[in-house]
Amino acid sequence: MNRRLFLSLFLVVLAASSWLHADHHVSDRPNIFFAIADDWGWPHSSSYGDAVVKTPTFDSIAANGALFSNAYISSPSCTPSRNAILTGQHFFRLKSGGNLWSVYPEGFPTYVQALKAAGYFVGSYRKAFGPGDDGGREVAGKKFSSLSDFLEQRPDDQPFCFWFGASDPHRTYIWESGARSGMKVEDVEVPAFYPNSEIIRKDILDYYWEVQRFDRQVGEALALLEEKGEIDNTIVVMTGDHGFPFPRGKSNLYDYGARVPLAIKWHKAIPKDRVITDFVSTTDLAPTFLEAAGVDILPGTTGRSLLPILKSYAQGRVSSDREFVLTGKERHTLAQLDHPGGTPMRAIRTDNFLYIHNFKPDRWPAGHPDGSYHGKIYMDVDASPTKDVLIEGKDDPDMGIYWQLSFGKRPADELYDLRLDPVQLHNVADRTEYVDTLERLKGKLFSELERYEDPRIIGGADAFDSYKYTGRLVRQP
């Protein structure tokens, strides 16, 4: 029996077994509506206090359910982040699936496949798995042209699981679209790792315009579910796959790259209007969906179900064992000039500190300044007006620090004291007063990575540099 057939049979048996042992009717099982933006990061929502961008749909989900203020992705890169969501596992456990533009690996079932085997009608819209190649296995469900089309094809009385993806707010943007929409350039709060530039302000507004379009589209989808009488027993999740597509954001483990908006509601089953400060990962979503559906969690799951938090009436820190989160990165684009590897790093985030370990400090974290396999410089940062401003200011005495923060090489150890430096600008890893903190967090990070069998710790990590890249390249590695 080949491996793929065995996996399919395993999913069927697993789902059937778990459902037969649950005392439910099919109609009792909740629907699942999962809305994920492409490159939408924290804190870019009115729910988190951003005074410019307006996200009424996200705000409504939070008000009618739970808003998570410490939600993180597994890896700040589209493919590994989405693979981690689908499997409920840390990205570094997913072999080739831990890289961008990769081939989805054999032997890693997804929550969508498990729900389908358990009798759910499953599907996806626009960007779900990827970018990459899943071999036609529909790991995130069959693609539909719209939610309306999906619901029309759904059999009566069959619970559904729908992945509502978007390409917003991924670049490229229409220049000054945000300003023309009525948002004011002078109201933008520019992150402290950028200069106070009008060009950057306008670039951020263009990003906000696409965030608002995503929010509006999700609102239209939820209105359709309400019209069809489905909203009360539907778990609604709205989030992003990683931080915003700006320098020191996407493809970085700082909060602007690894932290995401997250709101969840389920009218029938969870209390509303709560803010949760527990550290959660988007790897927690798969076990949450499966537990809610009465289906056993997938083998190898490292995430933990959020149902105990969601069904609690408590606010703030609900669980005593959710006081940190792990994130990491392997190869994003083929951004180095002389080898096909990425810039491997891992991090642990607590209330007061962020510790990042760079396994290859000799490599350029934003991509090589002289070129890449794509032919472009600093390839791990999306092309943008903001990127241009920072590069052009590299040799300016007043601007060089901003280039360094986004494009310069980084030491093996980075430690940020969030009580004094919430934006994570000042690395204190070499300061004597932080020696004990550094050793403690580094020890905790490495012990957790060993526990979860990270190849960077237990061996075999070189494979991350050689897995196939399925995107377009100027030259082959």
C-alpha positions as CSV (number, residue, x, y, z in Angstrom):
1,M,0.0,0.0,0.0
2,N,1.5,3.3,-1.0
3,R,1.9,6.2,1.5
4,R,-0.8,8.4,0.0
5,L,-3.4,5.7,0.1
6,F,-2.5,4.7,3.6
7,L,-2.9,8.4,4.7
8,S,-6.3,8.7,3.1
9,L,-7.5,5.5,4.8
10,F,-6.1,6.7,8.1
11,L,-8.1,10.0,7.8
12,V,-11.3,8.2,7.1
13,V,-10.9,5.7,10.0
14,L,-9.8,8.5,12.4
15,A,-12.7,10.7,11.5
16,A,-15.3,7.9,11.6
17,S,-14.0,6.6,14.9
18,S,-14.0,10.0,16.6
19,W,-17.5,10.9,15.4
20,L,-19.1,7.5,16.3
21,H,-17.8,8.0,19.9
22,A,-19.3,11.5,20.1
23,D,-22.9,11.9,21.2
24,H,-23.9,14.4,18.6
25,H,-26.2,14.8,15.6
26,V,-24.7,16.0,12.3
27,S,-26.7,19.2,12.6
28,D,-25.1,20.0,16.0
29,R,-21.6,20.2,14.5
30,P,-20.5,23.8,14.0
31,N,-19.7,25.3,10.6
32,I,-16.2,26.8,10.3
33,F,-15.6,30.0,8.4
34,F,-11.9,30.9,8.4
35,A,-10.9,34.3,6.9
36,I,-7.2,35.0,6.4
37,A,-5.6,38.0,4.9
38,D,-2.4,38.0,2.9
39,D,0.3,40.1,4.8
40,W,-2.1,41.7,7.4
41,G,-0.2,42.2,10.6
42,W,-0.7,43.6,14.1
43,P,-1.6,46.3,15.2
44,H,-3.3,47.4,12.0
45,S,-6.9,47.3,13.1
46,S,-9.1,49.8,14.9
47,S,-9.7,47.1,17.6
48,Y,-6.0,47.4,18.5
49,G,-6.1,51.2,18.7
50,D,-4.9,52.1,15.2
51,A,-6.6,55.5,14.7
52,V,-6.4,55.5,10.9
53,V,-7.4,52.1,9.4
54,K,-11.0,51.1,9.9
55,T,-11.9,47.5,10.3
56,P,-15.6,47.3,11.3
57,T,-16.0,43.6,10.4
58,F,-13.1,42.6,12.5
59,D,-14.2,44.8,15.3
60,S,-17.7,43.2,15.2
61,I,-16.3,39.7,15.4
62,A,-14.2,40.8,18.4
63,A,-17.1,42.5,20.1
64,N,-19.3,39.4,19.6
65,G,-16.6,36.9,20.6
66,A,-12.9,37.2,21.7
67,L,-10.1,39.5,20.6
68,F,-6.6,38.1,21.0
69,S,-3.9,40.6,21.7
70,N,-1.0,38.2,21.7
71,A,-1.6,36.1,18.6
72,Y,1.5,35.0,16.6
73,I,2.1,33.0,13.4
74,S,4.5,30.1,13.3
75,S,6.7,31.6,10.5
76,P,6.4,35.1,8.9
77,S,6.3,33.8,5.4
78,C,3.1,32.8,3.4
79,T,3.7,29.1,2.7
80,P,5.1,27.9,6.0
81,S,2.6,30.0,8.0
82,R,-0.3,28.5,6.1
83,N,1.1,25.0,6.3
84,A,1.4,25.4,10.0
85,I,-2.2,26.5,10.3
86,L,-3.4,23.6,8.2
87,T,-1.5,20.9,10.1
88,G,-1.5,22.4,13.6
89,Q,2.2,21.9,13.7
90,H,5.3,24.2,14.1
91,F,6.5,25.0,10.6
92,F,10.0,23.5,11.2
93,R,8.5,20.1,11.6
94,L,7.0,20.2,8.0
95,K,10.1,19.4,6.0
96,S,9.9,21.1,2.6
97,G,6.7,22.8,3.8
98,G,8.8,25.0,6.1
99,N,9.9,27.1,3.2
100,L,8.2,29.6,0.9
101,W,7.1,28.4,-2.6
102,S,7.6,24.8,-1.7
103,V,6.2,21.3,-2.4
104,Y,3.7,20.2,0.3
105,P,5.3,17.2,1.9
106,E,3.8,13.7,2.1
107,G,2.6,12.4,5.5
108,F,1.1,15.6,6.9
109,P,-2.7,15.5,6.9
110,T,-4.6,18.8,7.3
111,Y,-7.6,19.7,9.5
112,V,-9.5,20.3,6.3
113,Q,-8.9,16.8,5.0
114,A,-9.8,15.4,8.5
115,L,-13.1,17.3,8.5
116,K,-13.9,16.2,5.0
117,A,-13.4,12.6,6.1
118,A,-15.7,13.2,9.0
119,G,-18.6,14.4,6.8
120,Y,-18.0,18.1,6.4
121,F,-18.4,19.8,3.1
122,V,-15.1,21.7,2.6
123,G,-13.8,24.3,0.3
124,S,-11.7,27.4,-0.2
125,Y,-11.7,30.7,-2.0
126,R,-8.7,32.5,-3.6
127,K,-5.5,32.1,-1.6
128,A,-5.4,29.1,0.7
129,F,-2.5,26.8,0.7
130,G,0.7,28.2,-0.8
131,P,2.2,29.5,-2.8
132,G,3.6,26.2,-3.8
133,D,2.7,22.8,-5.1
134,D,0.4,20.4,-3.2
135,G,0.3,17.8,-5.9
136,G,-3.4,18.3,-6.5
137,R,-4.3,17.0,-3.0
138,E,-6.5,20.0,-2.2
139,V,-4.9,20.2,1.3
140,A,-7.1,23.3,2.0
141,G,-10.2,22.1,0.2
142,K,-11.5,22.4,-3.4
143,K,-11.3,25.9,-4.8
144,F,-14.7,27.7,-5.4
145,S,-15.4,30.9,-7.3
146,S,-17.2,32.4,-4.3
147,L,-18.8,31.6,-1.0
148,S,-22.1,31.8,-2.7
149,D,-21.1,29.1,-5.2
150,F,-19.8,27.0,-2.3
151,L,-23.0,27.2,-0.3
152,E,-25.1,26.5,-3.4
153,Q,-23.2,23.2,-4.0
154,R,-23.3,22.2,-0.3
155,P,-25.6,19.3,0.4
156,D,-28.5,20.0,2.8
157,D,-27.8,19.5,6.5
158,Q,-24.1,19.0,5.9
159,P,-21.8,21.1,8.1
160,F,-19.2,23.1,6.2
161,C,-15.6,24.2,6.6
162,F,-14.7,27.2,4.3
163,W,-11.3,28.9,3.9
164,F,-11.9,32.5,2.8
165,G,-8.6,33.7,1.5
166,A,-7.6,37.0,0.0
167,S,-4.6,38.5,-1.8
168,D,-5.1,41.7,0.2
169,P,-3.1,43.5,1.5
170,H,-0.2,41.8,-0.4
171,R,1.7,44.1,-2.7
172,T,1.7,45.7,-5.2
173,Y,-0.4,48.7,-4.3
174,I,-2.0,51.5,-6.3
175,W,0.1,54.6,-5.4
176,E,-1.8,57.1,-3.2
177,S,-5.0,54.9,-3.3
178,G,-5.1,55.3,0.5
179,A,-4.8,59.1,0.5
180,R,-7.4,59.4,-2.3
181,S,-9.9,57.3,-0.3
182,G,-10.0,60.0,2.4
183,M,-7.4,58.8,4.9
184,K,-5.1,61.6,6.0
185,V,-1.4,61.3,5.5
186,E,-0.6,63.3,8.6
187,D,-2.6,60.9,10.8
188,V,-0.3,57.9,10.1
189,E,1.8,56.7,13.0
190,V,5.1,55.8,11.4
191,P,6.9,52.9,13.2
192,A,10.1,54.0,15.0
193,F,12.3,51.9,12.7
194,Y,11.5,54.2,9.8
195,P,12.2,57.9,9.2
196,N,9.3,60.3,9.4
197,S,8.8,60.4,5.6
198,E,5.7,61.5,3.7
199,I,6.5,58.7,1.1
200,I,6.4,56.1,3.8
201,R,3.2,57.6,5.2
202,K,1.5,57.3,1.8
203,D,2.8,53.8,1.4
204,I,1.3,52.8,4.7
205,L,-2.0,54.4,3.7
206,D,-2.1,52.3,0.5
207,Y,-1.6,49.2,2.7
208,Y,-4.4,50.4,4.9
209,W,-6.7,50.8,1.9
210,E,-6.2,47.1,1.1
211,V,-6.7,46.0,4.7
212,Q,-10.1,47.8,4.6
213,R,-11.0,46.1,1.3
214,F,-10.3,42.7,2.9
215,D,-12.4,43.7,6.0
216,R,-15.3,44.8,3.7
217,Q,-15.2,41.5,1.7
218,V,-15.3,39.4,4.9
219,G,-18.2,41.5,6.1
220,E,-20.1,40.7,2.8
221,A,-19.4,37.0,3.3
222,L,-20.7,37.1,6.9
223,A,-23.8,38.9,5.8
224,L,-24.5,36.1,3.3
225,L,-24.1,33.5,6.1
226,E,-26.5,35.5,8.2
227,E,-29.0,35.7,5.4
228,K,-28.9,32.0,5.0
229,G,-29.4,31.4,8.8
230,E,-26.0,29.9,9.3
231,I,-24.2,32.5,11.5
232,D,-25.3,31.3,14.9
233,N,-23.6,27.9,14.7
234,T,-20.6,29.0,12.7
235,I,-17.2,29.5,14.2
236,V,-15.9,32.6,12.6
237,V,-12.1,33.3,12.6
238,M,-10.5,36.4,11.1
239,T,-6.7,36.8,11.0
240,G,-3.6,37.3,8.8
241,D,-0.8,35.0,7.8
242,H,2.0,37.3,9.1
243,G,3.1,40.9,9.4
244,F,2.8,43.7,6.9
245,P,4.9,43.7,3.6
246,F,7.4,46.4,4.7
247,P,11.0,46.3,5.8
248,R,11.5,44.8,9.2
249,G,7.9,43.4,9.0
250,K,7.1,40.4,6.9
251,S,9.9,37.7,7.0
252,N,11.1,38.9,10.4
253,L,10.5,37.7,13.9
254,Y,9.9,41.1,15.4
255,D,6.3,41.9,16.4
256,Y,5.7,43.7,13.1
257,G,6.5,40.5,11.3
258,A,5.3,37.7,13.5
259,R,2.3,39.1,15.4
260,V,-1.2,39.1,13.8
261,P,-4.7,40.3,14.4
262,L,-7.0,37.5,15.6
263,A,-10.7,37.6,16.5
264,I,-13.0,34.6,16.9
265,K,-16.8,34.4,17.5
266,W,-19.3,31.6,17.7
267,H,-22.7,33.0,18.7
268,K,-24.1,29.6,19.9
269,A,-21.3,28.6,22.2
270,I,-18.8,31.3,23.4
271,P,-19.2,34.5,25.5
272,K,-18.7,37.8,23.7
273,D,-16.8,41.0,24.1
274,R,-13.6,39.7,25.7
275,V,-9.9,40.6,25.3
276,I,-7.6,37.7,25.8
277,T,-3.9,38.3,26.5
278,D,-2.8,34.6,26.5
279,F,0.0,33.9,24.0
280,V,-1.5,31.9,21.2
281,S,-0.3,30.6,17.9
282,T,-2.2,30.1,14.7
283,T,-1.1,26.5,15.0
284,D,-3.8,26.4,17.7
285,L,-6.6,26.8,15.2
286,A,-6.5,23.3,13.7
287,P,-7.0,21.5,17.0
288,T,-9.6,24.1,17.9
289,F,-11.7,23.3,14.8
290,L,-11.3,19.6,15.2
291,E,-12.3,19.6,18.9
292,A,-15.3,21.7,18.1
293,A,-16.3,19.2,15.4
294,G,-15.8,16.2,17.6
295,V,-12.9,14.9,15.5
296,D,-9.6,13.7,17.0
297,I,-6.7,16.0,16.6
298,L,-4.1,15.2,13.9
299,P,-1.0,13.1,14.6
300,G,2.0,15.3,15.3
301,T,-0.1,18.3,16.4
302,T,1.9,20.8,18.5
303,G,-0.8,23.5,18.7
304,R,-3.4,23.4,21.5
305,S,-7.1,23.9,21.2
306,L,-8.4,27.4,22.1
307,L,-11.9,26.1,23.1
308,P,-11.2,26.2,26.9
309,I,-10.3,29.9,26.5
310,L,-13.1,30.6,24.1
311,K,-15.7,29.0,26.3
312,S,-14.5,30.7,29.4
313,Y,-16.0,33.9,30.7
314,A,-12.6,35.1,31.8
315,Q,-10.7,38.0,30.2
316,G,-7.0,38.9,30.2
317,R,-4.7,36.0,31.0
318,V,-7.0,33.0,31.1
319,S,-4.5,30.1,31.1
320,S,-1.5,29.8,33.4
321,D,0.4,27.8,30.8
322,R,0.3,30.3,27.8
323,E,2.9,32.7,28.9
324,F,5.2,32.5,25.8
325,V,5.1,31.6,22.1
326,L,7.6,30.3,19.6
327,T,8.2,31.6,16.1
328,G,10.8,31.0,13.5
329,K,11.9,31.3,9.9
330,E,13.8,29.2,7.3
331,R,14.1,30.1,3.6
332,H,11.8,32.8,2.4
333,T,12.9,33.7,-1.2
334,L,16.2,32.6,-2.7
335,A,17.6,35.9,-1.5
336,Q,21.3,35.2,-1.0
337,L,23.7,35.7,-3.8
338,D,26.1,32.8,-3.5
339,H,24.1,29.9,-2.0
340,P,20.4,28.7,-2.0
341,G,19.9,28.9,1.7
342,G,17.8,31.2,3.8
343,T,18.3,33.0,7.1
344,P,17.3,30.5,9.7
345,M,16.2,32.0,13.0
346,R,14.0,31.0,16.0
347,A,12.4,33.2,18.7
348,I,10.6,33.1,22.0
349,R,8.3,35.9,22.9
350,T,7.1,36.6,26.5
351,D,5.3,39.5,28.1
352,N,8.6,41.3,28.8
353,F,11.2,40.0,26.4
354,L,11.8,38.9,22.8
355,Y,14.8,36.7,22.3
356,I,15.8,35.7,18.7
357,H,18.6,33.3,17.8
358,N,20.1,33.7,14.3
359,F,21.7,30.4,13.3
360,K,23.5,31.9,10.3
361,P,24.6,35.4,11.3
362,D,26.9,35.6,8.3
363,R,23.9,35.7,6.0
364,W,21.9,38.8,5.0
365,P,18.5,38.7,6.8
366,A,16.8,40.8,4.2
367,G,18.7,39.4,1.3
368,H,22.1,40.0,-0.3
369,P,22.8,43.7,-1.2
370,D,24.3,42.7,-4.6
371,G,21.7,40.4,-5.9
372,S,19.9,37.0,-5.6
373,Y,18.7,34.0,-7.6
374,H,15.8,36.3,-8.5
375,G,18.2,39.0,-9.8
376,K,17.1,41.6,-7.3
377,I,18.8,43.0,-4.2
378,Y,17.4,42.5,-0.6
379,M,14.9,40.1,-2.1
380,D,13.4,39.0,1.2
381,V,11.8,42.5,1.4
382,D,9.0,43.2,-1.0
383,A,9.6,46.0,-3.5
384,S,8.0,49.2,-2.2
385,P,8.4,53.0,-1.9
386,T,9.4,52.4,1.8
387,K,12.2,50.0,0.8
388,D,13.4,52.5,-1.8
389,V,13.6,55.3,0.8
390,L,15.6,53.2,3.2
391,I,18.1,52.0,0.5
392,E,18.6,55.5,-0.9
393,G,19.4,56.7,2.6
394,K,21.9,54.0,3.4
395,D,25.0,56.4,3.4
396,D,23.2,59.4,4.9
397,P,24.4,60.0,8.5
398,D,20.9,60.6,9.7
399,M,19.3,57.7,7.7
400,G,21.9,54.9,7.9
401,I,20.4,53.6,11.2
402,Y,17.1,52.9,9.5
403,W,18.9,50.9,6.7
404,Q,20.8,48.9,9.3
405,L,17.6,48.0,11.3
406,S,16.0,46.6,8.2
407,F,18.8,45.3,5.9
408,G,22.0,44.9,8.0
409,K,23.4,41.7,9.3
410,R,22.4,40.6,12.8
411,P,24.3,38.9,15.6
412,A,23.6,35.3,16.7
413,D,21.7,36.6,19.8
414,E,19.1,39.3,19.8
415,L,17.3,40.3,23.1
416,Y,14.8,43.1,23.4
417,D,13.4,44.4,26.7
418,L,9.8,45.2,25.8
419,R,9.2,47.1,29.0
420,L,11.6,49.8,27.8
421,D,11.6,49.1,24.0
422,P,8.2,47.8,22.8
423,V,9.1,48.3,19.1
424,Q,12.3,46.2,19.5
425,L,14.9,48.6,18.3
426,H,17.7,48.1,20.9
427,N,19.4,44.8,21.2
428,V,20.6,44.3,24.8
429,A,22.0,40.8,24.4
430,D,25.6,42.0,25.1
431,R,24.7,44.1,28.2
432,T,25.9,42.6,31.5
433,E,22.6,43.3,33.4
434,Y,20.8,41.0,30.9
435,V,23.2,38.0,31.1
436,D,20.8,35.9,33.3
437,T,17.8,36.8,31.2
438,L,19.6,35.9,28.0
439,E,20.7,32.6,29.3
440,R,17.3,31.7,30.7
441,L,15.4,32.6,27.5
442,K,18.0,31.0,25.2
443,G,17.9,27.8,27.3
444,K,14.1,27.8,27.3
445,L,13.9,28.3,23.5
446,F,16.4,25.5,22.8
447,S,14.7,23.1,25.1
448,E,11.4,23.7,23.5
449,L,12.9,23.3,20.0
450,E,14.4,20.0,21.1
451,R,11.1,18.9,22.6
452,Y,9.4,19.6,19.2
453,E,12.2,18.0,17.2
454,D,13.4,21.0,15.4
455,P,16.1,19.9,12.8
456,R,18.1,23.0,13.8
457,I,18.6,21.4,17.2
458,I,18.4,17.6,16.6
459,G,20.1,17.5,13.1
460,G,19.1,17.5,9.5
461,A,18.6,21.3,9.1
462,D,20.7,21.5,5.9
463,A,17.8,20.1,4.0
464,F,16.0,23.5,4.4
465,D,18.6,25.0,2.1
466,S,18.1,22.4,-0.6
467,Y,14.3,21.9,-0.8
468,K,12.9,22.8,-4.2
469,Y,11.8,26.3,-4.8
470,T,8.7,26.4,-7.1
471,G,8.6,30.1,-7.8
472,R,10.1,32.0,-10.7
473,L,13.9,32.5,-10.7
474,V,16.4,34.3,-13.0
475,R,18.9,31.6,-12.4
476,Q,18.8,28.2,-10.9
477,P,20.7,27.3,-7.7
